[in-house]
């Protein structure tokens, strides 16, 4: 996602999800094949159900998705994500050919 969109989503997460604070959030350049450049938001914290539901509502509104960090580990990763890491990104839609 674009930097401005990522910052907007970060602000919305902080304003609406009481289980989050800025110490656990990171905005970083995207490094996955599921995104087109841009930025991703990383949450380094175990989340309770209420916070996850709040995050999911905001992500749905912005058409974003997230994965837990444990699914993103590869043998080539320099910074391996911990199991309690959530990575928020904009999913790359496959073009439809008609």
C-alpha positions in Angstrom: 0.0 0.0 0.0 1.1 3.5 -0.5 2.8 5.3 2.4 0.0 7.8 2.9 -2.6 5.0 3.1 -0.4 3.0 5.5 -0.1 6.0 7.8 -3.8 6.6 7.7 -4.5 3.0 8.6 -2.0 3.1 11.4 -3.7 6.2 12.9 -7.1 4.5 12.6 -5.8 1.4 14.3 -4.4 3.4 17.2 -7.5 5.5 17.5 -10.0 2.6 17.5 -8.3 -0.5 18.8 -7.6 0.0 22.6 -5.4 -3.1 22.7 -2.7 -1.5 20.5 -0.2 1.2 21.2 2.6 2.7 19.0 5.3 0.6 20.7 4.2 -2.5 18.9 3.6 -1.1 15.5 6.0 -0.7 12.6 5.7 0.7 9.1 8.1 -0.9 6.7 8.8 -1.3 3.0 7.0 -4.3 1.6 9.1 -7.4 1.0 6.6 -10.0 -0.2 5.5 -11.2 -3.6 1.9 -10.6 -2.5 2.2 -6.8 -2.7 3.3 -4.3 -5.3 6.1 -2.4 -3.6 4.8 0.1 -1.1 4.5 -0.4 2.6 3.2 -2.9 5.1 2.3 -2.6 8.7 3.8 -5.0 11.2 2.3 -5.5 14.7 4.7 -7.1 17.2 2.3 -8.2 19.9 0.0 -11.1 20.9 -3.5 -9.8 20.3 -6.6 -10.6 22.2 -9.9 -11.4 20.4 -11.4 -8.0 20.9 -8.3 -6.3 19.4 -8.2 -8.8 16.5 -11.9 -8.1 15.7 -11.2 -4.3 15.8 -8.2 -4.7 13.4 -10.2 -7.0 11.1 -13.0 -4.5 10.8 -10.5 -1.7 9.8 -8.7 -4.0 7.4 -12.0 -5.0 5.7 -12.9 -1.3 5.3 -9.6 -0.6 3.6 -9.5 -3.9 1.6 -6.3 -5.1 3.4 -5.3 -8.5 4.7 -3.0 -9.8 7.3 -0.9 -12.9 8.0 0.7 -14.1 11.2 4.5 -13.8 11.1 5.1 -17.5 11.6 3.7 -18.2 8.1 6.3 -15.7 6.5 9.5 -17.5 7.7 11.8 -18.7 5.1 15.3 -20.1 5.3 16.5 -17.0 3.4 14.8 -14.5 5.8 17.2 -12.2 7.6 14.6 -10.9 10.1 12.5 -13.9 10.8 9.1 -12.9 12.2 8.1 -14.2 15.6 4.8 -16.1 16.0 3.1 -13.1 17.6 3.8 -10.9 14.6 1.0 -9.8 12.3 1.8 -8.3 8.9 -0.8 -6.1 7.2 -0.6 -5.5 3.5 -2.6 -4.9 0.4 -3.2 -8.1 -1.5 -2.2 -8.2 -5.2 -5.2 -8.9 -7.3 -4.5 -11.1 -10.3 -5.6 -9.3 -13.5 -8.6 -11.0 -15.2 -8.2 -11.6 -18.9 -11.4 -11.5 -21.0 
